[in-house]
Amino acid sequence: MAQKPAVQAQKRVMTRKRLLIVAGMTLAVVAFILFSPYGVMTRFGLSREASSLQGDVDEMRRVEDSLRASIRHLEHDSTEIERLARERYGYIREGEEVFIIKRDTTQ
């Protein structure tokens, strides 16, 4: 028993409508998964930010370790304190001569 051409045309239209509805819903779900606040793109962005911040933390720890080593060095080395006092504040020992060298800033 052959179906009428009108029935076949109606089935094709319904199949296309179902396909469009399924495709639209699938697109909506994929877009939600990718771009929602809890989506994949947000996750990748947060991951990049976390690794950048971890790099900053590592750099700050290296600086902190260096500063702590400098503090320990200054607490126990009087010659280093003397050197800094001479450089920064112009202190001199008795009997020393100070030579002030002026640079020519005009060129």
C-alpha positions in Angstrom: 0.0 0.0 0.0 1.6 3.2 -1.2 1.3 6.4 0.8 -0.1 9.4 -0.8 2.3 12.1 -1.9 0.8 14.6 0.5 1.4 12.3 3.5 5.0 11.8 2.4 5.6 15.5 2.1 4.1 16.1 5.6 6.4 13.4 7.0 9.4 15.1 5.4 8.3 18.5 6.9 7.9 16.9 10.4 11.3 15.2 10.1 12.9 18.5 9.2 11.1 20.2 12.1 12.3 17.5 14.6 15.8 17.7 13.2 15.8 21.5 13.6 14.4 21.3 17.2 17.0 18.6 18.1 19.8 20.7 16.5 18.6 23.8 18.3 18.5 22.1 21.7 21.9 20.5 21.1 23.3 23.9 20.1 21.8 25.5 23.3 23.3 22.7 25.5 26.7 23.0 23.9 26.7 26.8 24.2 25.7 26.5 27.9 28.5 24.0 28.5 31.1 26.2 26.8 30.1 29.7 27.8 28.1 29.5 31.1 29.7 30.8 34.3 30.5 27.2 35.1 31.5 26.3 31.6 34.6 25.0 29.9 35.8 28.5 28.7 35.5 29.9 32.2 37.4 26.9 33.6 40.2 27.4 31.1 40.4 31.1 32.0 40.5 30.4 35.7 43.1 27.7 35.1 45.3 30.2 33.3 44.8 32.8 36.0 45.7 30.3 38.7 48.9 29.3 37.0 49.8 32.9 36.6 49.1 33.6 40.3 51.2 30.5 41.2 54.1 32.0 39.3 53.7 35.3 41.1 53.7 33.4 44.5 56.8 31.5 43.5 58.6 34.7 42.5 57.5 36.4 45.8 58.8 33.4 47.8 62.2 33.7 46.0 62.3 37.4 46.9 61.3 36.7 50.5 64.0 34.0 50.8 66.6 36.5 49.4 65.5 39.2 51.8 65.6 36.9 54.8 69.1 35.8 53.8 70.1 39.5 53.6 68.6 40.1 57.1 70.5 37.1 58.6 73.7 38.3 56.9 73.3 41.8 58.3 72.4 40.6 61.8 75.7 38.6 62.0 78.2 40.4 59.8 79.5 43.7 61.2 81.7 44.4 58.2 78.6 44.3 55.9 76.8 46.8 58.2 79.9 49.0 58.1 80.1 48.8 54.3 76.4 49.9 54.0 76.9 52.8 56.5 79.8 54.0 54.4 78.0 53.8 51.1 74.6 55.1 52.2 75.4 57.7 54.9 79.0 58.7 54.0 80.5 57.5 57.3 84.3 57.3 57.5 86.8 55.9 59.9 89.3 58.0 61.7 92.2 58.8 59.5 90.5 58.1 56.2 90.2 60.6 53.4 87.0 61.0 51.4 87.2 61.8 47.7 84.0 63.2 46.2 83.8 62.6 42.4 81.3 64.8 40.6 80.1 63.7 37.2 79.7 66.1 34.4 75.9 66.0 33.5 76.2 68.4 30.6 76.8 66.7 27.3 
